[in-house]
Amino acid sequence: MLMLFSPSIFLSTFLFYFNTPLSMAFLIISHTILISVYIYLTLKTTWFSFFLLMVFLSAMAVIFVYISAMASNEMMYLHTSAIFVASMFTVLFMLMLIFTNNTLHLNPFSSTINESSLPSIAITLYKMYSYNTMTLTLTLIVYLLLALIIVVKNASICSAPLRSFK
């Protein structure tokens, strides 16, 4: 699981170096794919990670249309110092995780529950709403709620596109 964190951290450090909104959108899409793979490997359920991926990609498609209509045509540049800083930050973070004794407990079933005594739908719901994934689930719920509120406020300001074409 440690190997899944390193690309995510590597992509997160690039966010500081990107200037154009389209490159930031690409970065967010890459993060979404990594998070859905991480959720699949953690929970062992494909439907939750696929549903999450489809919701984020459809929201990013709407945001991409608005941003591409507003953004100017400028080239995307990535400096070599950005790659160096991102790789060094990733290596330092991985070393910090390796040398600390805190292990990541990614098993959604604790020792207090017997998996064979529950029906399959209860097991699936328990995996999604267990104590280990509670923070991730609540963060995603709040993020989607805020994204919905922002999109509704942007769309209802003047009931027109954000930039008028002449």
C-alpha positions as CSV (number, residue, x, y, z in Angstrom):
1,M,0.0,0.0,0.0
2,L,3.0,2.3,0.5
3,M,3.6,2.1,-3.2
4,L,0.2,3.6,-3.9
5,F,0.9,6.6,-1.8
6,S,4.0,7.6,-3.6
7,P,2.4,8.5,-7.0
8,S,-0.3,10.4,-5.2
9,I,2.2,12.5,-3.3
10,F,4.3,12.9,-6.4
11,L,1.2,14.3,-8.2
12,S,0.3,16.5,-5.3
13,T,3.6,18.3,-5.3
14,F,3.1,19.1,-9.0
15,L,0.0,21.1,-8.2
16,F,2.2,24.0,-7.0
17,Y,4.1,24.2,-10.2
18,F,1.2,24.1,-12.7
19,N,-0.2,27.5,-13.8
20,T,-2.8,26.6,-16.4
21,P,-6.3,25.4,-15.3
22,L,-6.2,22.6,-17.9
23,S,-3.1,21.0,-16.4
24,M,-4.6,21.3,-13.0
25,A,-7.7,19.5,-14.2
26,F,-5.5,16.7,-15.7
27,L,-3.8,16.5,-12.3
28,I,-7.1,16.1,-10.5
29,I,-8.3,13.5,-12.9
30,S,-5.0,11.5,-12.3
31,H,-5.6,11.8,-8.6
32,T,-9.1,10.5,-8.9
33,I,-7.9,7.5,-10.8
34,L,-5.3,6.8,-8.1
35,I,-7.8,7.2,-5.3
36,S,-10.3,4.9,-7.0
37,V,-7.6,2.2,-7.4
38,Y,-6.6,2.7,-3.7
39,I,-10.2,2.3,-2.6
40,Y,-10.6,-0.8,-4.7
41,L,-7.5,-2.4,-3.2
42,T,-8.5,-1.4,0.3
43,L,-12.2,-2.4,0.2
44,K,-12.1,-5.2,-2.4
45,T,-15.3,-3.9,-3.9
46,T,-15.3,-2.7,-7.5
47,W,-18.6,-0.9,-7.6
48,F,-17.8,1.8,-5.0
49,S,-14.5,2.7,-6.6
50,F,-16.1,2.7,-10.1
51,F,-19.0,4.8,-9.0
52,L,-16.7,7.3,-7.3
53,L,-14.5,7.4,-10.4
54,M,-17.5,8.1,-12.7
55,V,-18.9,10.8,-10.4
56,F,-15.6,12.6,-10.3
57,L,-14.9,12.3,-14.0
58,S,-18.4,13.5,-14.9
59,A,-17.9,16.5,-12.6
60,M,-14.5,17.2,-14.1
61,A,-16.0,17.0,-17.6
62,V,-18.4,19.8,-16.7
63,I,-15.6,21.8,-15.1
64,F,-13.4,21.2,-18.1
65,V,-16.0,22.6,-20.5
66,Y,-16.3,25.8,-18.4
67,I,-12.6,26.2,-17.9
68,S,-11.7,25.6,-21.5
69,A,-14.2,28.2,-22.6
70,M,-12.6,30.8,-20.2
71,A,-8.9,29.9,-20.3
72,S,-6.6,31.5,-22.7
73,N,-4.4,29.6,-25.1
74,E,-1.1,29.3,-23.3
75,M,1.6,26.7,-23.3
76,M,2.1,24.4,-20.4
77,Y,5.7,24.3,-19.1
78,L,7.1,22.1,-16.4
79,H,10.5,23.0,-15.1
80,T,13.1,20.4,-14.2
81,S,13.3,21.8,-10.7
82,A,9.7,20.9,-10.2
83,I,10.4,17.3,-11.1
84,F,13.4,17.2,-8.7
85,V,11.4,18.8,-5.8
86,A,8.5,16.4,-6.3
87,S,10.7,13.4,-6.4
88,M,12.7,14.5,-3.3
89,F,9.4,15.2,-1.4
90,T,8.1,11.8,-2.4
91,V,11.3,10.0,-1.3
92,L,11.4,11.9,2.0
93,F,7.7,11.1,2.7
94,M,8.3,7.4,1.9
95,L,11.3,7.3,4.2
96,M,9.3,8.9,7.0
97,L,6.6,6.3,6.6
98,I,9.1,3.5,6.5
99,F,11.0,4.6,9.6
100,T,8.0,5.3,11.8
101,N,6.5,2.4,13.6
102,N,3.0,3.4,12.8
103,T,1.7,0.8,10.4
104,L,-1.3,1.4,8.2
105,H,-4.1,-0.8,9.1
106,L,-6.0,-1.1,5.8
107,N,-8.1,-4.2,6.6
108,P,-11.7,-3.0,6.8
109,F,-12.7,-5.9,9.1
110,S,-11.6,-5.6,12.6
111,S,-11.3,-8.6,14.9
112,T,-14.7,-7.9,16.5
113,I,-16.8,-8.9,13.5
114,N,-17.3,-12.3,12.0
115,E,-17.4,-12.0,8.2
116,S,-19.2,-15.3,7.7
117,S,-22.1,-14.5,9.9
118,L,-23.2,-11.5,7.8
119,P,-25.0,-11.4,4.5
120,S,-23.1,-10.2,1.5
121,I,-25.0,-6.8,1.3
122,A,-24.2,-6.1,5.0
123,I,-20.5,-6.9,4.4
124,T,-20.4,-4.5,1.5
125,L,-22.1,-1.7,3.5
126,Y,-19.8,-2.4,6.4
127,K,-16.7,-2.1,4.2
128,M,-17.9,1.2,2.9
129,Y,-18.9,2.7,6.2
130,S,-16.5,1.1,8.6
131,Y,-14.4,3.0,11.1
132,N,-11.3,2.7,9.0
133,T,-12.9,4.3,5.9
134,M,-15.1,6.8,7.8
135,T,-12.8,9.8,7.3
136,L,-12.5,9.1,3.5
137,T,-16.2,8.6,3.1
138,L,-17.1,11.8,5.0
139,T,-14.5,13.8,3.1
140,L,-15.9,12.6,-0.2
141,I,-19.5,13.4,0.9
142,V,-18.5,17.0,2.0
143,Y,-16.5,17.5,-1.2
144,L,-19.4,16.4,-3.4
145,L,-21.8,18.6,-1.5
146,L,-19.6,21.7,-1.8
147,A,-19.0,21.0,-5.5
148,L,-22.8,20.8,-6.0
149,I,-23.4,24.0,-4.2
150,I,-20.7,25.9,-6.1
151,V,-21.9,24.6,-9.5
152,V,-25.5,25.6,-8.7
153,K,-24.4,29.1,-7.5
154,N,-22.3,29.6,-10.7
155,A,-25.0,28.4,-13.0
156,S,-27.8,30.5,-11.4
157,I,-26.0,33.9,-11.2
158,C,-27.2,35.1,-14.6
159,S,-28.6,31.9,-16.2
160,A,-26.0,32.1,-18.9
161,P,-22.6,30.8,-19.7
162,L,-19.7,32.2,-17.7
163,R,-18.2,33.9,-20.8
164,S,-20.3,35.2,-23.7
165,F,-19.0,34.5,-27.2
166,K,-19.1,37.5,-29.5
